[in-house]
Amino acid sequence: MEKRPQLDITLCAPRGFCAGVDRAIQIVELALEKYGAPVYVRHAIVHNKYVVDGLKAKGAVFVEELDEIPDTGKPVVFSAHGVPKSVPADARQREMFFLDATCPLVSKVHVEAQRHFEAGHEIVLIGHAGHPEVIGTMGQLPDGAISLIEDAADAEAFMPRDPANLAFVTQTTLSVDDTAEIVGILQRRFPSITSPHKEDICYATTNRQEAVKAVAPEVDAMVVVGSPTSSNSVRLVEVARRAGCSRAFLVDRADQIDWSQFTGIRRLGVTAGASAPEKLVDEVIEAFAQRYEITVGTKVTARETIAFNIPRVLRDMEVSAGR
């Protein structure tokens, strides 16, 4: 029997589910327990196919718009990414029962944007066009109240109406380094620009990127477990490559691994985006174990203890479910 090559795997910690994702999934699961199937979910509750498919199997029905939902009185859940103000307003008009699974850290950005608007500031949002979180944040205010800046070039080209009266907020799942570069340009061009009271990029995004930065220079290749629709997962691949690991790849599941990309490796880093469950990390490790003699270690760069409350209407279910 041919001897399998040795492979040392380093798991990044923290990795995987964050408190906002955990809360959003719980809201759907508890709503299914309390109200029975179907429970409707507007947009993917989190950006992970495995999670969405698992909830579908339990009776969740995913839609993109409220008009796809029949008038049955069944609950509708808004995704963790947040929604424009028009969506809950529309739901109320239709007399729908809705549960808001927006991550509290995204809600914080919404509140900040509203305060800046009420203070008369012109608002800049640093983020990616078309991402549901960006759509939700821009949809908190009237059209034209928020200008989107996606990259350094946008920041250099931006021409505000009143340079002395600017404020910025950011998407929560961005690259920490990219955002710092963009903020630096805005602060150089507009020294009086108002910053968030507290960093908008969420603790989990920051922690997962820092863990990758610590591991990437020490390994020959890196696997980021996550879906291509997941902004924070895609950022982890970029962070790994910038930190010195050119062979960094995003995989949704172990069966997507392109083994030709891993020829000759001796050290592998593994992490997971904030919407990827640990079960998928285990799958990836098992796939490598079938081809290599593996050792598995963990590099811990932060400890996470944050948890978010679920809506009051579901808390009795949380207790009965033993959560």
N, C-alpha and C positions, 0 to 999 in steps of 0.2 A: 504493500500500500504506500502510495506516495506521501511523503511527509508534508504536512501543511505548513506554510510559512507563518512565522510569528508576527502577531500584530498587537501593539499596545494601544488600547482605546482610552482616551481621556474624555470623560463626560463633563460638560460645562454645568456649573451650578451657580446661580439659578438657571433654570430652563423651563420650557413648557408653560402650562396654564398659569395665568395671572389671576388676581382676585376678581377683576372685572369679568373675565371670561367665565370663571367658575360660577360667579353669581348669575350671569346670563343663562347659562345652561341649567342651573338649578331652577330658575324661574320657569323655564319651559317644562322641565320634568315635574315640578310641583304643581304647575297648572294642569298638566295632564292627569296627575293623581287626584286633584281636587275636583276638576270639572269634567274629566273624561275626554276622550278623543272625539272630534279633532280639536286641537288648539292651533290657531293660525299664527304664523310668524312672518312679519313683514321684513323681507330681505334675510339672507343667511344670518342666523343668530350670532355666529362668529365665522370667520373665514377659514373653515376647515371642513373638507368634504366628509371625512370620517365621522366627525361630530354631527354634521347635518344629516347624513344618512342614518346614523344611529337614532336621532330624534324622529326622523321620518318613520322609522320602523316602529316607534312607540306611539305614533299617531299625530305627530306634528305635520302641518301642511304649510309649506313655504310659498309665499307670494311676493311679488315686487310692489304691488299697489293695493290699496284698500278696496278698490272696486272689483277686485277678483274674489272677494270674500262674500259668500252667500249670507243672507240675512237670517242667521240661525240663533243669534245671541251668544255664540261661542266666543271665548276670549281671543284677542289678538295681542301678540307680544311684539314690541318694537325692539330691534336688534341692539347689540351692545355698542354699535358705532354711533348711535344717536340719529335723530330725525329732524328735518326742518319743522318749525312751529306749525306750519300748515297741516302736518300729518295728524297730530293729536286734535287740532281744531276740526279737521275733516271727520275724524273718528267720533268726536262728540256730536257733530251735526248728524251723523248717521246713527247716533245712539248706540255705538259699539262699546263693549266692555273691553278696555285695553290695559295691559300691563307694560310698564316701561322698563326694559332691561338695559337702557343706556348706562354705560360705565360711569360711575360717579366722577371719575377724573376727566371724562369727556364733558359731562355736565358742568364741571368747574370752568372749562374753557367757554362753554355757552354763557355762563353767568358773567365771566370776565368781559366777553364781547359785548354783552348787553350793557354792562356798567360803563365801558368805554363809549358806547353809543350815546348813552344818556348824559355822559359828561361832555358830549360834543366832539369827541375825537374822530378823526379819520382812521379807519382800522385796516391793518394789513394782517392777512392770515398766511403763515408759511405752511405749505402743505402740497399735496398732490391732487391735481385736477381730476374730478370724477370719482375720487374715493368717497365712500358713503359718509365717513366722518367729516370730510370737508364740505360735502353737500349739506349735511346736517348743521354744521356750524354756520355756514354762510346763510342758511335758511332760518337762522334765529332772528335776522334783521332784514329790513327792507332791501330790495334789489339795489345794488350799487353802494351799499354802506360798507362792504368789505371788499378789499382788493386782494387777489390771490397772488402770492409769489412762490414759485416752485423751485427756483435755483438761484445761484449767485448772479447769473446774467440778468435774470428778472430783477434782482435787488439793485443791480447797477443801473438798469434802465427805468426803474419805477419813478414816475413823476407825480407826487401827491398834489392835491389841491392847495393844501396849506402845510408846508414842511415843518412848521413850528407846532403843529397840533396833531401829531401822529401817535398811534399806539399799535403794538403787535401782539398777536396770539399765535399759537402753533398747533398743528395736528399732534396728537399724543404719541404716534408710532414712528416718528421720523428718525433718521440717522442723527445721533447727538452731534457728531463732528460736522456734518453738512449744515445742520441748523446753526451751529455756532459760527460757521463761516458766513452764512446769510445774515445772521443777526449782527455780526461784526461790520459787514458792509452797510447795513441800514444805520447802525449807530455812528459809523464814520460819516455817512452822508447827511444824517439827520440826528445830530447829537442830543436833541431834546426828546427823542422818541421814548414813549412810555413802555416799559417792559412788564411782563406778568409779575405779580407779587411773588409767586413761586413758580418754578420751572413747569412749563406745560407738558413737556415730554414726560410720559408717565414713568414711575419708578421701575416698572417691570421691563419696559423697553430699554431704559438706561442700564439696568442690572444685567440683562441678557447680552447687551452689546459689550459691556465691560468684561463679562466672563469670556466672551469670544476673543476679545483683544488679548486676554491673558493666555489663552490656549493656542490660538492660531500660530504664533511664531514658533511653537514647540512641536508642531505636527506636520506631516507630509500632505495630509488631505483633511478636509472637513466636510461633514454631512450636517446640513440644517434640515431638520424634519419640520415640514410646514407646507401649506398650500401656496401656489403661485399668486392667489388673490389676497394673501395675507401680507399687508404692508410691512409689519414688523419682522416677519420671517424673511422676506426679500432683502430687507436692510441688513439682517444678520450675515447673509452671504457676502454682501458688499463690504461689511465691516471686516469679515475674515480675510477677504482678499487684500484689503488695504493694510491689514495688520501683518501681512507677510505669508499668507497661505493662498497661493494662486489657485490651487485645486480645491475650491469650495463649491459645494453643489447643494441645491434645494431639492428635496424629495418629499412627495406627499406620503408615500408608503414604501416599504422595503422592496416591493416588486418593481419599483421604478428605478432602482439603482442601475446605473450604467457601469458595469464592472470594468469596462475597458479604461475608465477614468481613474481606476485605483491600482493600476499595474505598478508593482514594485514598492508599494508603500509599507512602512514599518510602524508608523505612528499615525493614529487617526483621532481627530477631535469630533465629538458629536454634541449637538445642541438641538433645541426645538423652540420654535416660535411660541408666542404667548397663547395661541389658540390651538396648539397641537397637544393631544393627550400623551401621557407617558407610555401608554400601551404601544404607540407607534414607534417610540424610541426603543422599547424592548424588541420590537419586530426587527428593527434595523440592526441591533446588536446581534440578534439571533442569526440574521442573514450573513453577517460577517463571520460569526462563529462556525458556520457551515463550511467556510472556505479558508479560515485561518485558525491557528492556535491563538486564542485571544487572552489577554489580561485586561481587566477593566478597573480603572481608577477614576476618581472624581476630583476636579479642581473647584473649590468653593471660593467665590469672590465676594459674596454677600449672603445674608440670611433674610428671608422674607417672612413677615408675620402678619401682613395686612389682610384683612377680610372685610367685605362690605355687607351691610344688611340687605336682606331681600324685602320686597314690598310687604307691608303689614298684613294685607289680605291673605298672604301665603304663609305667614309665620307659624300658624297652627299646624300646617302640613309639615313644615320643617322639623318641628318637635316630634311629630308622630312618625316621621321617616327616620328619626334618630340621627339627624344631621347636626 
